[in-house]
């Protein structure tokens, strides 16, 4: 048996890539530069596409290839390019000014990762290590961690654009969870979700632009002035 | 067999044409004014067709017309005309026809003239919605029709939306209605859940089988929910706010038939959905009835706004109807179906009668308002010479609402008395005491109502005009007079012909108590009305009318015999030695109600302020300012604290709404994490 036919090998590959995905997520928390953040997101999406491919290959589930391809095209290429153009166009300061400072953010991210493992524990125990269906079972806690940290970034960041990025990485977490739990949702749902994300980013981009036009800043805290 | 289905759907079709045509004309034609009376014609045709369908429904004793699945779960369009529905549709038809004829003349005046086509469309919508409320045979469909009725009525109330008073009245109305509908929703769901169906047929006599306290809870919720619409005290505050500001023909519809939708709902729940209820339920309804009747008429006495006065009288009459219903429930609890049937007939008959004479009175008030441009009675007076027809119709309505023989109000109030008096012998314990007290208070209410209408008619129509606008008043358009004449005729016919009308109630009491009681109340070849048993009273409105005519002939005879020999001298009214009596010397409405204000001062808590301006001595004042007002008890002691409480809580909760995106995200985030931890621990 060659190693590329061995499910054990696939499992390790997936675990490795999931670990990188998590590291990239925490990198995004720790990074202060917007462009680097976008790059990290692109790489993260690339790895996600890799995971999807691996799952599709070892489970003989051809429709996941489509999801992987979509992830690759949309999230790893199109959206980062689009976001970089937006950054160039609205000429904002490159530095991210989070509400919570970086060391504390990293510590909170670590705590959230722990929480994710605690939460996912019952599900891991239910499937058991030797199970063939357990392919990629290590990825569920990673997915939850991605989701939580993405959410935390949305809460802690000031600028609308960085919140868009956070939302996208949060969505990556959802995608990873879907892959690791059910080996991919039906294709039609995947398509729906991708379309959703695309539209959401479009709308948010327009919103970002408008906020900047109106307030001369992207700081969404200023929106509180709209309150009656 | 009448073609029920065809008549019913043709009636709804006429309303639909009125709605569609009105909307089309509003948006399409610039000269919608010219065809505005056309929409009243649709309303008239629709009312008449629905009336024919209702008569057919009463004769055949109930028929399912449609049960159309909607495709949406839990919603089936069930339309049915059983005896109870038919009776209320008949009420709607009588009132609707009168109001429609009146509207043909009224549409060109007042606030309604601004958008006459839209006004016509809404009028038709209101009639159609109430028809559907009365005939819906499914909970969800009923609630949809109910909300359509509320919405249509709201838009009609705020017809004159440039006035802040209209907007406030409309807002109060819709707020109260929303709260009422909420209670109805929960109450109906409690009833329908164990029955496993939302069809009214499936709910027949199921209420008392509900587990635990749910039966009582559903009863209370439905009673209060329908009570908001009916205007029971203390849920009545929207009535005196919304009725006066609406155009008068709409006030007539609202007071005549829309608040009866609440009565219909109660009749449906008490006597169809519940086969038996504990004694306390009947006692509550009776108590609420007594309180509403008495307080309603007392507040009406203190009003000088003609339409507000009528609105308070609606509360009073709803109270009288509920006294009948409460008595019927108590008799059922104590096992006297014959007396229960009598009380139910009394309540339902009063519903019909009140619908007719109250819409008549509101239409009369509308004519007066139209002629004098004021609702304040203190600025009217002398209208009987200027608007004799309107005065006659208003007088007929006033006699009917005061419960004076031989008109229709007398018959139903008499039946209510008989039912209440019958309760003394038939029940035990506390009810035995409650019945005579309720009867006595009903008598007091009727007497006070008579006093109130002596005031209303006397101040508004008699003596000299109290203002320039009253002096210039002119009789109203023929169509308006015709509308009032129709309703006045109904008052007379239902009074004199009560014995022929009463068998109409047979199918209803048959459905509720299993006995056809209506025709038992009639004896003496249809000339005499009796309260069922030999021991109780009998009365004949026809004989009373004949006697009245005969008695009025007596003075004529006396005059013919002796009077011509007598000597008559004409002189001026004694003016206490001060020359020149003017309209300012007339008895005012405030003065008229002063004795009652003093007797019931515990309730009214009147506030009076007199300021005299003088230069030399207080004995020679230059001017005197007089101010008198009564305390709005319920607004001040119930609704003000409620409003303050809600605002206080709202203010305290408001900091959550920080307006910061981050804060909102953080709320969701923290909730999520707490939920995750909870899930892990559990």
Interface residues (C-beta under 8 A of the other chain):
Chain A: X99 X115 X118 X119 X121 X122 X148 X151 X152 X154 X155 X156 X163 X220 X221 X223 X224 X225 X226 X227
Chain B: X657 X658 X659 X660 X661 X662 X665 X666 X668 X669 X672 X673 X676 X677 X679 X680
